[in-house]
Structures are given as C-alpha cells and as structure tokens.
Amino acid sequence: MIRSARSPQRASRTTRNAALGLAATALALTALPATALPAQAVAADPLARYHHQRLDWASCVLGPDDATGKELEQAGAQCADVSVPLDYVSPDGRTITVAISRIRATDTAHRVGPLLLNGGGPGGQTLGDPPWVRQAMKDVGARYDVVGVDPRFVGRSTPLDCHWPTGSAFRGAGVDRAGFDRVAEFSADLAERCRRHAGDVLPYATTRNTARDLDVIRAALGERRISYLGYSYGSYLGEVYTTMFPARIDRVVLDGVIAPDRYGPRLLRGTEKANRHALRDWAAWTAVRDATYGLGRTRAAVLAAVDRVQTAAARTPLRIGAHRVDEHSVPLVVFNGLSQDNDTAYGDFAQGMRDLLRATGGHRVDPSPWLAEVLGFMLTGADSPYGSVQMAIVCGDIEAPRDPEVYWRDVQHARVRDALFGPVTNNLNPCAFWEAPRERPTTVRDDLPALLVNATGDPRTTYEGAIAVRRAWPSSRLVTLRGADQHAVYGVHGVPCVDTTVNAYLATGRLPASDITCG
C-alpha cells in the first residue's frame, strides 16, 4: 500500500514508478481496431471483438532515454497495446488500452503457456518485469511466455492522474487533534482533485475490472488458460481473478499474501507490530555500524534517535534540501525504509535517518540519494499518477468509513501502543471522502491449489495474512521464509530454498507435498 523504494516493482531499474518519463496530462480514450466477426460470435460473446483483437507486437523502446524499453529489448521482449472496455457493463462504449510486454518461450516443445505478472501497488508498473522474472525462473523460464502488464491507468496504459502534489495519500496523523484535522483536510483535497481531473473514469478503476482486463489479455493472446505470479497487492488481484475466472487459471504463485478480508482502504491496520519488529532489527544492525552512521551504539540508542527526529519534526519542520519534513512525513520515511531486509536497504535508510537527525539542529541538510527519492515521491507531484491510481483502486473496491471521528478514536487508541506507527496505520485517507463503489467487494473462492510465499517478518503483507489464506485454501501450500523482515521474496531476496521451490512448481504444476519453511 505504501510504496517502498525497493518494492517488487523495483527489483531492477527497468521498473521505475509510473510517473517517471510519462506526461500523463489527460486520459487517452481510444477506439478499438476494427475486427470483422460473425454476428453469431458477437451475440454469444459480448466481448468477442476484444477477445479476438489482433495484437500489433513491436519494439518496447519509446525513445533514446527509455531504459525500461532497452532492457526489455535486450531480453528479447516485444510490446503491444490491448484494447479493453472502459466499462464492462457497456462494452460497446469507450475503450482504453492496457500495455503489455512479452518474452516468448524458447523451449516450444515443452511450452506451458503464458505467465502473467503483477508486481503490486496498486498502481505499480509491471511491464518492465519480465527480464528479471525470467532470470529468477532459470531453466523453467524457457517454457513460458513471460508477460508483463501495466494495469489499466498505470504506466504505459491509458493514464489516470488526479494532479496531486504528492505520490502518496498516506500520512501520519500527527501528535494532536490539530494535526489530525490537517491530514483530514489534505485527504479531502486529494479526493476532490480526483473528482475534478478524472471523475469520469474513477468508477472503473477497480480490481474487478483489472481482473477482467487480464482475461481479455488471455483471450487476445489466444490462450485457454494463464499462469499467474503476483506480489503484494498482486496477490489480492490473483485471488480476485481466480474467483471470477476459475476455469482460466493454471499455475498460481502469490508472494506477499493479502488475506481478502483484510484488503481495503485500511489495509495497514494491524501491521504496527511487524513494522516495529523490522525497525528494531534495523536499529540493531545500525548500532553495530555507529562509526559509519552515528545514530547510536545500541539498538535502544538508535531507536531513541528516530524518536528525536519525530519529536523535532513535530515542533518545527526539518529542512532537507528543498523540502520541509514534518510530523506527518517522518513516519512515512520510516515506513519506506522497512520493506527490504538487506545491507544495502538498511544502509540507505540509516543514511536517511542520519540526514534527518542532523536537520534537527535547525540547519538545512542535503539529502542522501535514497532520502531525496523518498521525499521527492512524498512531497512533490512527480509521482502523482502512482498515488492517484492507488487510491482510485482501493477506494473504488471497498467503501471506507465516512466519519473522521472513527479514525480519530482509532488513532488515539493505537498511539498508546505505538506512537510512531499507530497514527499512520489507523489514519484516514482520501477514501473517507470518495464516492461509494459501484460493485460489491469480491467474495473470494473457498479453495485454490496455489503456491503461497511469505516472510515471517514482512512489514507490508504480514505473515498472519498468508496463514489465513493457507487455512482458507486447504489445497494450497505455503513457503515460509523464517526470520526475515522482507516484503517480496521469490526472485527478489535471493533465497535458493524459496526460488527452487517456486521454480519446481512452475515446471511441473505439482505443489509440494506439504508446507515448506526456509531459513
């Protein structure tokens, strides 16, 4: 939900956030290429012209500065636009495009079929992911067409942009009622901007419509069934797709698993404990390296430094480069530092906290590259399309409480347990000011023989969610990465036990005989 600087979408530099390099100033509503179909085919299938459309495959490179396109081309990928209805209730109306990429199978004698990818978000690009996923699959990758998809309104697909001054709607509630009221006003303004700039398409930015798009892609590829790999929010999309189109699915891997009953505008509630655990582990790592980062020689001292930053920011916003970092922003910086369990990510976060600690003296501090990126995402409109689509989908899927007092009470209760994370995870967001969804939430199917992957310390999609889905789907299997505060594991964290298990399932279609725990 809160994008990390190293989310699954960022496993390689090909998959940068949706806004970079794309001028998404207006929605491009397109006309579907003409396809001659028999009248009886159209009568039997109202989506026939979409299912039977011809895809024009071409180079993925958009220009000399298109790093994503170049990496796709080097990996042998091609790209195409798939036309889908804006509104599936009126398929003869306006259309939009969904951009896809594909690395075709080379072992055609043992070809399984297409593997469709979703790297999470919602709002994250996945079109650039096939090269690194194909690499993670090792030899079995040659048996699949690996297909990246920028979901509707994301990246190279028809865009949606509410022209926000931020890439994320999430904020901490602050230390008092005045701070909470400021965030409520901020959230209401973001919702109003979406109504003003994208109101005609907001009702159609939903997970159910994204799942319908995946099935149009399946048909346009000429396939009876697809396999699917989804990370984080992509796990929920996989749950919805397999529920809506149960006969169209082959092999399913969900990594960073969201329990369906936890999904919605308040998905972060309940993650405080996992985030606090991840913060403590990072603090212990940082304390050993006090000579480098200067945040303290013990875990307690490092955690106290984080608290000092938050206290100082509540008193006077910290001057970091061109930004002013206040009590609402500091907790989000911490969130962004806590999704990847490795030395590089820990070091980046430690440098960022060192910058913030130096700024508590009242001086302007030039940020380290990681902190500059995080603050640019949060405090400028450069990534407005990402945040716009994320909230459009979450708010369009499930209705949020409308009364701000509900959130205020929850924030106050949560603050007692965790003063840093509680006011973030229980705070309101633009969904409190959104129009009601047009469809009911999906009641996810009772069972599915899927392979689930989760780390025990995942601070985004907590391990409890994976356990809940495993219990709800008795024919599934769960691969647990023990002792890691890691969000997204397969192909990202470099654990042979996990990667080998996933690849064996993709190769054979057979799940392990029992759940597997990896160290």
N, C-alpha and C positions, 0 to 999 in steps of 0.2 A: 504494500500500500504506500508506504513512504519509500520513494526510490532511493536506493543506495548508489553510491559512486561505483560500487562493484556488484551490481545486481547481475542475474544471469544474462541480461542483455549486454552487459559489459565484459563478458568473458573474453572478448577480443575487441580491438579498436574498430572493427567493422561495424559494430552495432552501437553507435552513439545514439544519444537521446533524440527523440523525434523531431525536435525543433531545429537542430543544427543544420545549417545549409539549406533550409527549406523555407521559402517565403509563403506561408500559409495565410494569406490575407482574406481569402474568400473560398467558399465551397464550390468545387467544380462538379456540377451535376451533369452527367454525360448521357449520351444516347447510346443504346445498345447496338453493336454492329448487326446489320441485317443477316438473319439466318433463315433460309427457306425451310419450313417444316410442314409436314402433312397436317391437315386440320384435325384429324383424329388424335394425333400425338399431342397437340396443344390442349385438346379437350380432356385427355386423360391425365395430363400433367401441366398444371397452370404455370410451372416454372420451366417448361420444355425449352424455351428459347435461351434460357440461362444454362440449363444443363447441357445443351448441345452446341453452345457457342464455340467458335474457333479461337484458340489462343494464339496470338502472334508472339512467338518467342524471339527475343533479341538480346543484344548486349545489355548488361546491367549498369554499364558505366554511363553516367549522366553528363560528365564533363571532366576537365583535367584535374580538378580538385576533389573528385569523388573517390575517397579512399575505400568506402564500402563497395562500390561498384568494381573497383580494381581488384579487391581481394576476392570478390565473387568470380570475376572473370578468370583470375589466376587459378581458382579452384575448379574451373570448368563449368561454372553455373551460367544459366541464362535467366532472363526475367520476362514477365508478362503481366498484363493487367486483366483481371477477371471482372466482368460486369455483374453486379448484383442489384436487386431491388433496394431502393431506399426503405420502402415499407413493404414487407412481405404480405400484408393484407391486401395491398394493391400492386401486384407485380407488374401490371402494365403501365404504372406511373413512372415517376422519376427513377433514375438509376445512379449508382455511384460505382467507383472502381475500387477493387482490392488488389494491391500489388503483391506478387509472389515471385520467389526465386526458386530455382531447382538445379540440383546436381544429380544427373541421371545415374542410374545403376550401371555399372560396368560388367558385373557378373550376371549377364542376362539369363544364363542357363539356370541360375538359382534365384532369380529375382523374386522378392517377397511382394514389393509394391511400394507405394509412397509412404513416407514418414513425415507427417505434418508437425510443425514446431510452433510452440508459443512460449516465449521467454518471460511472460508475466507482465506486471503493471497493476491494473490495466493501463494501457497507454504506451507500453514498451514496443519498440520495433523488434521484429524477428526476421525480417527479410535478409539481413546480413549474417544470420547464424549458421546456415548450412556448412560453411567451411570448417568451423571448429567442432560442430557436432559430428560431421563426417569423420574428422580426425579422432574424436573420442570413441567412435564406433569401431575403429580399427578395421579388421578384415570384413566384418559383417556389413560395414557401410557400403561396400561394393554391391550389395544385394538390394539396396533401397534407392529409390528416388528420394533424396532428402530435400524437403520443400519448406522454405521459409515464407512466412506470411506476415505482412504488415496488416493487422486487422482494420476493419472499417474505421476511417477517420484518423488513422495513425500513419506517420511517416510518409511513404510514397503513395499511399492510398488517398482517396479523396479526403482532404483535411477538414478538421474542425478546430477552430481557435476562438476562444472567448476573449482574447486580448487582455489577459491577466497581467498584473505587474509581478507575477511570481510563477514558478514552475510547480509549486506545491501548495495545496489549500490547507495543509496541516500546520498547526501552530500549538505551542504550549499556551495554557490558559493564563499564565502569569501568576503573581503572588497574591492578588486580591481581586475583589469584585470589579474594580475599575479596569483591571487588565482583562478579565473575562469579557466584560462588555465591549472592549476594543476589538477582541477577536470575533465576537458576535457581529459587530458592525462590518468588520473585514470580510467575514464569511457571507453576509447578506449582500455585500457589494459584488463579490465574485459570482454569486448566483445571478444577480441582476445583469452582470456583464454577459453571462452565457445566454440569458433570455434575449438580450438586445442583439448580440452578434451571431447567435446560432440557434435561436429559438425554433426555427422551422425544422431542424433536424435532431434536436436534443432527444425527442421521444424515441428515436430509432437507434440511439447509441446504447445498446444493451448487450448483455452476454448472450441472451437467446438469439438475437439477430446475428451476432458474431458466429454462433454455432451454426445457424442456417447458412451463413456465408461459407463456412468450412465445407458444408455438404454440397453447395454449388461448386466449390473448387474441386471436390472429389469427382463430381459428375463431369465437369469440364475437362478434367484430366483423363476421363474415360475409364475410371476405376469403379469397381463394385464396392470395395472396402478400402479403408485407410488405416494405417497405424498412427499413433499419436504420442508425442513427447511434450509434456507441459510442465513448466516450472512455476511455483508460487501461484499467483492468480491463474496462470495457465492450468494448474491442477483443477481449479473450480470450473474453468471453461471445459476441460476434459470431462468432468463429471456431468456437466450440462449436455455436452454433445452426445455422450454415450447414452444419456437418458432419452434425448429427443430422437436419436437415430441409432437405436440399438443394433439394427441389422447391418449397419455400415462400418462397424469397427472391427479391427483385427487386434493388433497388439498395442497395449496402453501402458505407458510409464508416466507416473506422476511424481514429481520431485519437489519437495517443499509443500506438503499436502495441507489444503484447507478443508476443514470439516464444513460441510454445506450449511449446517445450522449456525455456524459462526460467521459466515460470509455476510457482508453488508457494510453500510456506512460506518459502523462501529467495530469493524473487524479487529482493530488494535486493542480493544479491551481484553484484558487477561494476559497480555504479553509483558506486563511490567516485571514479573519475576524472571522471565527468560532474559530480558534486556538488562536487568540488574546483575544477573549472573554473568552475562557477557561483559558488562562493564567492569566487574570485579576481576575477571580473568585478564582483561586488557590492562587493568591497573597493576596487577601483579607482574605482567610482562614488562610494563613501562618502568616499574620501580627498579627492576634489575638493571635498567639502562638509564639510570638517573644522570650519569655523566653526559649522555647524549641529549636528553630531553629536559632535564632539570625540573621535573614535576614532583619529585619526592623519592625517597629511598625505600619506602614501604608502600604496600598496597593502600593502607589507610591514608598515608600522606598524599598519594596521587588522587584518591577519591576526594579528599578534602580540597585539593586544588581545583577539581571540577566544580565542587560546591562553591568555592570562592568566585569562580568565573560567573556562575549563575547569579550569585548574590550581587556581584558588582554590576552585571548587566541589568539587573532589576533596578538598581539605583541610578545608573547613567549608562546609556547605550555605549558599547565598546566601539572604538574607531578602528576598523580593519579595512585597510585600503580605502576604497570609495564607499564602503558600506558602514552602516550603523547596526550593530548586532545587539538586540535587546533580550529581555527575559522570555519573549515568545519564540525567539530564534535559537537560542543556545541549546535547548533540549533537542531540537531537530538536528543540529550539528552532531550532537552525541549519537542520536539515532543513526545518522548516516555513517558514523564510524564503527558501527557494531553489527555488520551483517556478514563479514568475511573473516575467518579465523586463520590468518597467516601473518607472517612477519611484515610483509610489505604493507598490508592494510593497517596493521597495528601501528607501524611506524608513521604512516601518513596521518593517522588520527592523532598520534602523540605530538607530531609537529603542529597540527592544527590547534590542539589544546595549548601547546606552548605559546603559540601566537596570541591566542585569546587571553591567556594568563598575563602575558606581557602588556596587553592592552588595558588591563585593569588599573594600571598606573596612570591612565588618562592620556597616554600618548598614542598617536596613530601608528599602527603596525602594518607592514606589508605582509600579506598572507602567503603562506606556502602554497604550492600549486593545488594540492588537494583541497585545502580550505577555500582557496579562491574559486574553485569549481563548485563546491557545495554552496557557497554564498551567492555565486552567480545564478545558480539554479533556484535558490530560495528567494532571493531579494531583487531579481530583475525579471523582466518579461521574456528573456531569451528562450526559455523553455515553456512558455505559456501553452503551446499545443499539448504538451505532455500532461500537465495538470488539468487542462480543460477536458481532455478525453477521459482521464482517470475518473474525475468526479462525475462526468456525464454518464459513464457506465455504472459506477457504483450507485449513484443516486437514482439512475433510471432502472436499476434492477430491484431494489428493495427500499421501501419507504423508511425514512428516519423519523424519530420523534421531532415534533414541531416546537415544543415548548422549551425555550432556553433554560428554564428553571430545572428541567430534568437533568441537563448536562451540568449545571452549576452544582446541584446536590451530589452528583456522581464525582465531580472533580474534587469537591471538598472532602468526601469520604476517602477517595483514592489518595489524596495528598497526604493524609495521615500515614498511609502505608509506604508511599514512595513519593517524596516531594518533587523529584525531578521528572520521573516518567508518568506518574499518575495524572497530572494535569494535561498531558499530551494525549494519552490513550483514551481518556474519558471526555475529552473536549468536544465541542460541536464543530461542525464544518459546513460547507455550503448545502449539504443535503438537507439540513434543517429548514432551508428556505427554497427548496426545489419543488417543482410540480410533482404530483403523485405519479408513480409508474403506470404505464398503460397495460402491462401484463402482470399476472401474479408471479411470484418467485417460483422457480422450478423445484418440484419435489423430486429429488434425485433418486434414481433407481435403487432397488433394495440390495443388489449384489452385482459385482463385476470382477472377473478374473484379471485384475490389473496388478502391475508391479509398483508398489509404493516405496518411495525413498525419502528419508528424513534424518537429520542430525538431532541428537538429543538436546542440544543447546541452541537450536535455531531460534533467533530472537524475532523473526518475522512470522513465519508459519510454525508455531510451536509444536513440539513433539506430541503434545496431547491431541492435536488435530489429526495427526497421522494415526495415532492409536484409535481414535474414534472412527475414522474411515475404515481402518482394518477390521474393527469389530462389526461395522455395518455391512462390510463386504467380506463374508467368510471365505469366499473362494479366491480372494486376493492374497498377496504376500507382501510383507514389509521388510525392507532392507534398512537397518538402523545403523547410523554412524554414531558410535558412542564417544562421548567426551569432547565434542567439537561444537563451538558456538558458530555454526556455519549455516548460511542460507544458500541453498542450491549446492548439490553435491556431485551428481554424475557429470563427468567431463569438465568440472569446474574446480573441484578441490583436490584432485589428483590422488584418489584413494583406490588402489588397484582392486581391492576386495569389492568395492561398490561397482566400479566400472566393468569389471569382469562379469559380475552377476547380471547387470543390465544387458550387457552385450550377448551373454549366453541366452537370455530370454528373447532378445530381438532376433537372434539367429535361429532358434528352434521353435519359438512360440510356446515353450513349456515353462511354466513358473517353477521356482524352487519347490522342493517337497515341503519345506517349512520356512518360517521366517528366518532371516539371516542377520546377525549382528557383526559389524565390522569395527575394529579398534581404530 
